[in-house]
Amino acid sequence: MSRARQPPLVTGISPNEGISWTKVTIRGENLGTGPTDLIGLTICGHNCLLTAEWMSASKIVCRVGQAKNDKGDIIVTTKSGGKGTSTVSFKLLKPEKIGILDQSAVWVDEMNYYDMRTDRNKGIPPLSLRPANPLGIEIDKGRFPQKDLEALFPGMSADFTSENFSAAWYLIENHSTTSFDQLKTAVVNLKKQANKKNEGSLAYVKGGLSTFFEAQDALSAIHQKLEADGTEKVEGSMTQKLENVLNRASNTADTLFQEVLGRKDKADSTRNALNVLQRFKFLFNLPLNIERNIQKGDYDVVINDYEKAKSLFGKTEVQVFKKYYAEVETRIEALRELLLDKLLETPSTLHDQKRYIRYLSDLHAPGDPAWQCIGAQHQWILQLMHNCKESYVKEQKGNALLHSPLLDLDSDVRPSPIGHLSQTASLKRGGSFQSGRDDAWRYKAPQQVVFVEKLTKLVVSQLPNFWKLWISYVNGSLFSETAERSGQMERSKKNARQRQNDFKKMIQEVMHSLVKLIRGALLPFSLREGESRQYGGWEMKSELSGQWLTHVIQTVRLSSESLTALEIPNDMLQIIQDLILDLRVRCIIVTLQHTAEDIKRLAEKEDWVVDNEGLTSLPSQFEQCIIHSLQSLKTVLDCKPGEASVFQQQKTQEDVCQLSIGIMQVFIDCLEQLSTKPDGDIDTAHLSVDVSSPDLFGSIHEDSSLSSEQRLLIALSNCRYLERHTFLNIAEHFEKHGFQGVEKITQVSMESLKELDQRLFEMYIEFKADPIVGSLEPGIYAGYFDWKDCLVPAGVRNYLKEALVNIIAVHAEVFTISKDLVPRVMSRVVEAVSEELSRLMQCVSSFSKNGALQARLEICALRDTVAIYLTPESNSSFKQALEALPQLSSGTDKKLLEELLNKFKSSMHLQLTCFQASSSAMMKT
C-alpha cells in the first residue's frame, strides 16, 4: 500500500496583484499528480477551478475570478493530498476608471461610460462632459501608484468636476513632469477661460451706453426746468412749446423722408411677396415635383407631399392657393389611374400588388382596389391554365414534339423529374419480361405528363400569392398607418367579411378547373359530355403506363401538400383528393392490365432449361413480374395524410380481384400453351413487336430436341412448384400490399392450376401408358399361345420383359426431368398395366395346369417388380387377376414358381435397380 502524499503548499504566485480575470501562475509543492487529481482551487475565496490548467506538480495556471475579498490566500485541493495551505497572498485591484476622452487598450461602451463627476455610470450622451484638459497644455500622466495618491490625499479627488477636487493631486497625476514655463502658460489659459465668462454681459452694456447717456441727460434737463418754474403756467407753456416743436419736426421729417419712405414701403411690399413665395414655394412647385417623382417612380414622396398639401391648402379661400391646389388634384387623379392600371396588370408580384394597393388607399382612390386586384388575379390564373392546355393540345395535334424529348413551353417547366423517370428501367414495366422495343421511346415523356407538370407548377406558383393577397385583404395589412387612421382599414375589413363567399367561389373555381383539366388529359371518361370540349381535346392514341400515372400522382400529391400548407380549408381541396383517388385506382387497373400483357409474353422467354428440381425459369419469372408490378404500386397504394384507401369502394375491390385472377389465369394459359402446342402454333397475336424478327422465338427454338412428352413433364414440374410455392408467395405479396379478396384469388387460381395439372398429367399418361397397355395382349398371344395348351413354364416370357423395359424407360424419362414426379407417374402407369392384365386374365375361359402356372408367374413377377408403386387400385387389379387363375395344388408347382421368380429377378437385376433407387427417393419424399 502506497504512502499518502503531503497536502499542497503554495509558495508563490505571479503576479501577486491584479484585476478580475488576470492570468496568474501558481507555484508550490505537491500541487497534484495530474489534471484529474486537482479538485479545488480558490483565490481570495473565489473558485477558480474552471479556468485552472494543471502544468506539473509544482505549477498551475489559472485566471482570477470576481472575488469579494480584496486580498486572500491561494488554496489548492487535491484528491491525493487533500486541502493545502499558502505562504503567499493575492491582492485584487479595482478596474481603472476610464473617461470618455481617455485612451484605452480595450473598447469602452460610450453609451454607458463612467461619469467621474458622480462616481457612477451614466447613460447620457458623451457631449455633455466638460473638457478633459482644462489647463490647455499637454497631459503627461505620471507613474505614481493610485493607492499612494489616495493615501496622500484622503477624501479628495483628481476629477476637476468633483466637489472634493484636489489641484495638487490633479497636477501630480497629469503634470508631474511638466516644466514651469508650461505651467505658467496653463495659468494664462485659465485666466482667459475665466474672463470669457463675463465678455457676453460687458458687450451688451457697451452697445447701449450712448442711448443710455442721452436718455439720462434728457430726463435730468426736464427735471431741472420743472423745479425752476414751479407753476402750472410754466408747465402749460412748456407743453405747448414741446408740441409745436414736435409738429414742426414731424412735418419736416415727412417732407424730407417721403420719397425714402415710399421706396421703403415698396421694398417692404416686394419683400413680403418674396417672403410669401419663399414660404409657400412647396405648393407652387408641387405640380412639377409630382410629375418628376411619378416619372422616377417615387410614389411615396408624391403621396407624402399630397397629404401635406391637402392638410395645408385643402380648405383655403385664397384664389392663388386654390388654383395651384386644383392643379395638384388633377395630377393626383392621373396618378390614381396609373396606379390602378399597374395594379391590374398581369403578371405582377405580390409585393408590387400590396404596394400599389397601399398607394391607392393613401390617395383615397374610389371603389375597392384590393378586391379589383383579387378579381383580376383570379381571372388571370384561370386564363393561364386554359392557355396552357390549349398550347399543349395544339402542339400534340401538330406533331411538333416528335424530335424533342421533353415539352418545354418555357423555362419554368421542371424537366428533371420526368427526365430522370424516363431514363430508368422502371418504364419497361417488367424489365426483362417485356419484348424488345425501340429504346428511343424511353427518353420521351408523354405530353399529358408534361402538361400536368406544367399545370400544377403554374397553380402552385400563382395560387399562394393569390391566397396571401386575400389574407392581407382580410386582416388589413395591405394598408398603411395613414389608411388606418382614416378608418379605411376598418371599411376594408368589413368589405372582406362580406365577400368571403365570393372569394371561396373563386378558389373553388380554380380547383375545379385544375382537376378537370387533369381529368381531361388523363381520365377523359370521367368528364361529362359538355365538359369534354372545354377541358379535353387530347388525342388518346394509347393510355399512359402505370409508371407515368405513378409519376403524375406524385406530382398532384406534392401540389396538394403545397396548397394545404397555405392553410386553405380542406373542403376546398377535397376535389383534389378525389382526383388523386381516381388516379390511384386507374393506375392500379392499368398496371395490372399491363402486367397481364407482360406475363402473356413470358411464353417467348421459356428456354426449357431445367434445374436440379425439374423447374425452368418460367415460375421465377412469373413471380418476379408480379412482385415488380406490386412494388411499382407501393407509393400508389400507400395512403398519404388526408387520403382514403383505394379499396374503400366495393367496385374497385371487385375489379382488382378479377384482374388479379386474370393475371394468374393468363400464366396458367401460358403454361398450357407451351406444353400442348407446337412451337409454330404459339399465339403471337398479342405481341406488339415485329413477328418477322429472327430473334423473336430464338429462345424457344434453341432446344428443338425436346419431345412433347418431355415438355409435358416440365410443365407438370412447374405446376407442382407453382402450387406449393409460387402462388402462396404471390398471395403473401397481395396481402402485404393491402389487396382485398386474396383468398378468392388464391382459391380460383389454385383450382385452375390443378385442372391444368390434371389435364397435362392425363395427357402424359395417355402418351406413355397406352402403348405399354396396348402391347400386352398381342405379346401374350404371340406365336398362337394358348392358356389351355402350353408347356411347363421355363421363365417369364418376353412380352412382360418388354413391358417392364418400357416402364423403365418412362421412369428414366420422368427421373431425368423431376424426381418428385416419378411416384405419381409410375403409380399411374402401373395401375393402367395391372388393370389391363387383370382384364386379360378374366377374359380367359379356362387354364391348363401349365397355363395357370405361367400366368401366375408373370403376374407375380410384374407385381413384385413394381411393388413400390402399387396403389390400392393396382393391388386390387393384381388380386382380381390372380383370383381368375386356378389355385396351385401341389408343393412342386409352388416351388417351381418361386424358383422361376428368383431366376427372373436375378437375370434382370440391373434393369430393376431403378425401382430400388426410386424406392429410397420416394421414401425420402
Sequence and secondary structure as in RCSB ss.txt:
>XXXX:A:sequence
MSRARQPPLVTGISPNEGISWTKVTIRGENLGTGPTDLIGLTICGHNCLLTAEWMSASKIVCRVGQAKNDKGDII
VTTKSGGKGTSTVSFKLLKPEKIGILDQSAVWVDEMNYYDMRTDRNKGIPPLSLRPANPLGIEIDKGRFPQKDLE
ALFPGMSADFTSENFSAAWYLIENHSTTSFDQLKTAVVNLKKQANKKNEGSLAYVKGGLSTFFEAQDALSAIHQK
LEADGTEKVEGSMTQKLENVLNRASNTADTLFQEVLGRKDKADSTRNALNVLQRFKFLFNLPLNIERNIQKGDYD
VVINDYEKAKSLFGKTEVQVFKKYYAEVETRIEALRELLLDKLLETPSTLHDQKRYIRYLSDLHAPGDPAWQCIG
AQHQWILQLMHNCKESYVKEQKGNALLHSPLLDLDSDVRPSPIGHLSQTASLKRGGSFQSGRDDAWRYKAPQQVV
FVEKLTKLVVSQLPNFWKLWISYVNGSLFSETAERSGQMERSKKNARQRQNDFKKMIQEVMHSLVKLIRGALLPF
SLREGESRQYGGWEMKSELSGQWLTHVIQTVRLSSESLTALEIPNDMLQIIQDLILDLRVRCIIVTLQHTAEDIK
RLAEKEDWVVDNEGLTSLPSQFEQCIIHSLQSLKTVLDCKPGEASVFQQQKTQEDVCQLSIGIMQVFIDCLEQLS
TKPDGDIDTAHLSVDVSSPDLFGSIHEDSSLSSEQRLLIALSNCRYLERHTFLNIAEHFEKHGFQGVEKITQVSM
ESLKELDQRLFEMYIEFKADPIVGSLEPGIYAGYFDWKDCLVPAGVRNYLKEALVNIIAVHAEVFTISKDLVPRV
MSRVVEAVSEELSRLMQCVSSFSKNGALQARLEICALRDTVAIYLTPESNSSFKQALEALPQLSSGTDKKLLEEL
LNKFKSSMHLQLTCFQASSSAMMKT
>XXXX:A:secstr
        EEEEEESSEE TT EEEEEEE   SSGGGEEEEEETTEE GGG EEEETTEEEEE    SSSEEEEE
EEETTTEE EES EEEE       TTS  SS   GGG EETTTTEE  S GGGS  S TT S  B     HHHHH
HHSTT BS TTSTTB HHHHHHHHBTT  HHHHHHHHHHHHHHHHHHHHHHHHHHHHTHHHHHHHHHHHHHHHHH
HHHH SHHHHHHHHHHHHHHHHHHHHHHHHHHHHHHHHHHHHHHHHHHHHHHHHTHHHHHHHHHHHHHHHHT HH
HHHHHHHHHHHHHTT   HHHHHHHHHHHHHHHHHHHHHHHHHH SS  HHHHHHHHHHHHHTT SS HHHHHHH
HHHHHHHHHHHHHHHHHHHHHHTTTTTT SS  SSTTS HHHHHHHHTSGGGGSSGGGS    GGGGG   HHHH
HHHHHHHHHHHHHHHHHHHHHHHHHTTTS HHHHHTTHHHHHHHHHHHTHHHHHHHHHHHHHHHHHHHHHHH GG
GS GGGHHHH     SS   HHHHHHHHHHHHHHHHHHHTTT  HHHHHHHHHHHHHHHHHHHHHHHHHHHHHHH
THHHH      TTS  SHHHHHHHHHHHHHHHTHHHHS  TT   TTSSHHHHHHHHHHHHHHHHHHHHHHHHHH
HS GGG   TT  S TT TTTTHHHHTTTT  HHHHHHHHHHHHHHIIIIIHHHHHHHHHHTT S HHHHHHHHH
HHHHHHHHHHHHHHHHHHHHHHHHHHHHHHTTTS  SSS     S  HHHHHHHHHHHHHHHHHHHH GGGHHHH
HHHHHHHHHHHHHHHHHH     HHHHHHHHHHHHHHHHHTGGG  HHHHHHHHHHHHTS    SHHHHHHHHHH
HHHHHHHTHHHHHHHHHHHHHHHH 
